[in-house]
C-alpha cells in the first residue's frame, strides 16, 4: 500500500539507557502488574538488587543482608565489599558496566549483563545508592534514572557494604502494593540456596542450615510426605526429592546460580529424564515415565558458567553446557543422579519400597483411566474446533511472541452475560475467557476420573494444558470472575476445590486469582468513581459532594463492556489465592466442602468482598 509518510533523518533517534528501559520496561523486568502476582515487576526490582548482595555473599563477603519495606519504599543493605567508590554512579547508570564481566571475580554469578540495578534505577521515582569501603563512603541519588545528587567521598565509620533504597515509579507500576508473602518466599529461596546466609526482613531473620531439604519441608506438610526427603549434594548441584501421598501431578522447584527458574529449562528437563532413567535401572523395570514421576515433589539447583536464560528476568534456563571443559547439563545431571540416587536407594530399602509401591499404584490408576482419558482428549480436541466455551487470545494463536505468555490471563466466568461483557472488553492479545455453564460440580472426595468424565472440567483442563503438570501451562494467570454475591462466592469455592483437589501446585505457584469488580458506581456530570467497598462508596460521595448518582452492581452481567474494560485493564484488581503451609489441603477441603454446612454458610456470608486468602482469610492482608 502506498504511503505519504516521510521517512528522513528526523525519524531516526537514539534513546539513552534510561529512556529505553522506561519505554520498554517489559524487556527488562517482565510484566508490570500491581503486586498481586509473585512475578510482577515490583518484586523483580527487589530481586535485581538482592542478586548483587547474594553475589557478594557467594564471594565470601558479607553474611547478612537487611531488607526493609515500608509503604512503597524498599531499602536493601549488604555487608559485602562495597562498590568501588569511583564507580558508584557508573554501576547504577551506565549500561554494560559492572564487575561481573571479569569471570575471575564472579565465576558463577546470578546476573552477568550489568543491567539489573540500572533497570531498578530507571523505573524508580527515587533511587539512592551508598557504598562504604575502607572507612570511606560515597552516595548518589537519582530520580527516574537521572542523577540528581552526587556526593563527595567522605570518611565513614560504618561497616563496609552497599545500601540501595528505591521507590518504584507509580506511573509505571499503577496502584501497586507490596505483598510481604511474595517477598518472604523470595527471601526463603535465597537462604535455602545459600546456607550460612542470614536475611533480615523488617526485623525477622531467615536462615537455612539444610538448603533444598528445608525448602521441601517448607513446601509440603509433614503428614503428606510419603517418605523422608532425599537430599543429595555435589560440587555444582543440589537435589531434594520426595513424593506426596495425595497430590496427583509433578511439582518442581528449580534454580540456576541462585536464580529461581520458575519456567524450568534445560536443567529441569534433564532432571526429569535422569530421575526416570535412574529408577528404571535401579528396579530393572521399564516403568512408564509418567508413573515414575507421578506425585513427585523435587527441587534442583545447579551452578553453571555464564548461564544463558531465555529472558532478562531469568525464569527459564537455555544453556546446554555447564561451562568450558565441563560436560553438558544433561550429562552432568544424569551422571550425578545415576550415581548418588542409586547409592542412596541401595542403602535405604524402605524408601525404595515406598517409591516402587507408588509407581505400581500410579500404573494401575493410569491403566484404569486410559480409555476414559483417550475419549476425553478426543472430546476436548473436537470441542475446541467449534466450542464457544473458550475464547482464546492471540498469544496462543501464534500471532504474538512467546515471551508475551507471561502476560497471558484466562478469565473463568459463569453465565452468558458476564462472559459476553468480559469477551467484548478484554485485551484480545493476552486475555482469554472460559465460560462455565451453571455451577460447577463439587469434586470434594472424588478421584481424578471425574476430571475426564465431567465435560466442564475436562475442557477446562484442556484449555489450561495441565493434564501432565504445569510445565506447559498456557496461561500464567487464571482468574475466577464471579458475581459479588452468595452464589458467586459458592462458585469460587467450587472452582478452588477443583484446583485444590487435583492441581494444588497451580495455587502453590501463584497462578490462581479472584477478580475484584466494583460494587458501586458513584458519579456526577464531571466525574465517575467506581467503589469496591462500602468505605470507598462513602468516600466517593464525600468527594463528589451534592447528590451524585449511585448505582449498585448486582452482577457482572450488569456492567457494560465499555465500563468493564477499566476493571480488567491496567487498573485490574486481583486477589491471589494462597495456601498456608501450616494447613493441609485435606483440612481446607474438609472445611470448604465437607459436612460442616452451617460453618461454611456463615463463612460465605461473612466473607463476601473480603480479600480471599484461602489459608488465613485475613481481611486486608
C-alpha angles and dihedrals in degrees: 000000000000118000135192095205110125119234110197141138087282089067092059118084137161120224120215118233098269094044091054093049092048093047094047105025092153090068090062108031106017117232121005107218130156099267098272091112125059091229095052116128098253089065092046087057090056091045093053091055093043092051090065091051091050091051089055090052091049088053089055097256118122126002097200133062122187122205126184124183118183124162102325099330125102123198121188122184126181131180098221127123095293126234112289101265096232090057102044094110096040095051093059100034111032118075118235091019121127147097097261097082087076101080089194089068100036110025097163105018128167095228123031107166102071091235108108106082091036089060090049090050095048094047096048128088087211127023125171127179126188127181128195123191137144091008092301132100142193131195133196131183130203139183118205088343095307118120110245101167135015115187128208123253105268137178115269137186092195121114115268119265143081131288122196126182125180144164116211113239107260090208090064099033099044119204090348125175128184113236108207092207090069094045091050091050090053092047093049091053090053094052093043089056095043112046109198093035119116121200117192111203115187090329098315117109126220123195137155131207100179103041116206091008087065089048093057092044088054092048100045128051109238092236090061096055113110091201138351114294115271108227121190129175134189135168095277101009140063126183135184121187138180139141130239120234093214111021117101104200138051122271125196136182110193133183139183120196089340094310117126104232097202092178094049118221139186094331094052092046090049091050093052090050094045093049092054092046093049094048093048092050094045094053095032090230130120094226118178111266093232091054092050093051099038112126092001117153112193144161127203130184125183135175120219136175114257097344119213115220127190093237141013089259088063097221096140129040116226099175117114096185131067092212144291111325092008131106123261120278089251095050093044094053093042091053094046096050093038089059107029101037092043091052092049093050091051089053095043109050093170093058090047090052092051091051093048093048089051091051093050091048091050090048091052093049092046092053091047090052099039096096094044092047092052093051091045092053091049090048092049092046092049092045092051091063094063104006119129093193092086121049101184130206130239095251087070096039092065096255098110135048116273092240088069089069089088086070096048118122133186117203113205108205138174123223134021096261095053092043090049094052094049093044092053095046102038128106100257090204098065110002124083130181129218114192121210122210106226124314114340122240120274102244097184110139094004126125129242087265090080091061090065098038096049109076095209095052094039092055092043091052090049092048091052093041092220102131092111099031139288099293092101098030105160099208125044093201123043110191125192107212112189137146119280094245139088093277090049092051090049091053089050091053092048091052093045088050090054093052093043092049099048110010108029092151087068087066095036091057094049103251101124124083143167116230115231115213126181121268094201142027115208117186148154130186092285107036143025123205123188114210127205097188142023089258092055090049092054091048091048092052090050091049096049093041123194116054107316121188111263122200123188112210108217096182144001090255090064092061112088120232089245089060097036092063089070092056097051098035131074091321096051114147116213130179112207118225109229137183122219109224089220091064120068121225088240090058092049093049092046091054097045101037107012128097096288093103097156093050091048093049090052090048093052093049095044096046103048108135092002112128106265115234099168093207105040104013089208112172111238093003 
